[in-house]
Amino acid sequence: MTRARSEYRLSPVRVAVSSAPLPTVHPDEQQRDRLAALMLDAYRNTIDDEGESLDDALNAVDYYLASILRLHSYVVLDGTDVVGFAFVGFAFVVVVNGVHYIDPVVVASARKRLGVGEALVRRCLNSLADEGISEVGATITDGNVASERLFIKLGFNRHGSWT
């Protein structure tokens, strides 16, 4: 079952100071299996859990790795463990006006509510601001209260339903 999602926007994009630096790297194909396993762990028993299998998660990660802007996307490491990631993609909303999207933001279930997601989104925002990007969006499953709160806290406003 596909759940309703809403679009959130931030404009202008501004540097978002992070209080806790995280050890991050840009995503690559060698992380594929760990990213998929993390996605399953992070979504399990949440509003975003649609009963995906490992193959579904691997397909999703393959799609993201083929389409994200890697220089603005980040993976959080704890030693060799992947504990979170945030990807930035690009979509044409109107013929000539594009918007960069931070989607998805994924954090290991054991690391939720510890500031990892916020630090990741701030890292993406800083990278985009440094490039002079003027508008950023995010799509959030309706009812994902933690994500809604995070993006609103960082200055995003609900833009409408995501189609």
Buried (B, 14 or more C-beta within 10 A) or exposed (E): EEEEBBBBBBBEBEEBEBEEEBEBEBBEEEBBBBBBBBBBBBBEEBBBEEEBEEEBBBEBBBEBBEEBBEEBBBBBBEEEEBBBBBBBBEEEBEEEEEBBBBBBBBBBEEBBEBBBBBBBBBBBBBBBBEEEBBBBBBBBBBBBEBBBEBBEEBBBEBBEEBE
